[in-house]
Amino acid sequence: MSGPELLLQSIEKHVQLNAQEQHRILLAFTSQQLKKRDYFLRAGEVCKQVAFVLNGCLRSYAIDEQGFEHNLQFAPEGWWITDMNSIIHGAVARLNIDAIEDTQALLLSRDQQDRLLKEVPKMERFFRIISEKSMAGSHKRLIDQVSVNAQTRYLNFCEQYPGLIQRLPQKQIASYIGVTPEFLSKLKADLLRKRS
């Protein structure tokens, strides 16, 4: 599937578009290739774009005062990613977003998004739906971090990102679920024993 087809398919899960609307939407995006470890956004910059991943994978993470990375989101094929606080408020980003793999993404600037919302009103509904889903997902993850055990968090990760289990370094999965890589190895071994 081509990049434009994947983008339109993602949008048309929520709103129906005619050919003219599809054309206008595609004109709003620019393409970007990121090599593994390239940054889409660095903490301290102001985020000006939203990324839709065509292939590869991006991740967002924060770095704490001790220098440890805390993974907050992975964006494989068909996912959107940005620093919402930075792009909405024009604030300095607190997140880093980089490529875990060589990645091709379509980028939508805040200015282009504003124009698109005026010219294709259906996109207002689309962005509201994906924003609500993102907010609900973040809320669930926050509750899980404080109320469920590491095994459940790992199983939730496997459900949310089934295609990434084999693609991500174990230390990044461990960071996402809030455990050490060593603890994750033990947890996975325990799960394998229970299943056999």
Secondary structure, DSSP 8 states (H G I E B T S, - for coil): --HHHHHHHHHHTTS---HHHHHHHHHH-EEEEE-TT-EEE-TTSB--EEEEEEES-EEEEEE-TTS-EEEEEEE-TT-EE--HHHHHH--B---EEEESS-EEEEEEEHHHHHHHHHH-THHHHHHHHHHHHHHHHHHHHHHHHHHS-HHHHHHHHHHH-GGGTTTS-HHHHHHHHTS-HHHHHHHHHHHHHHH-
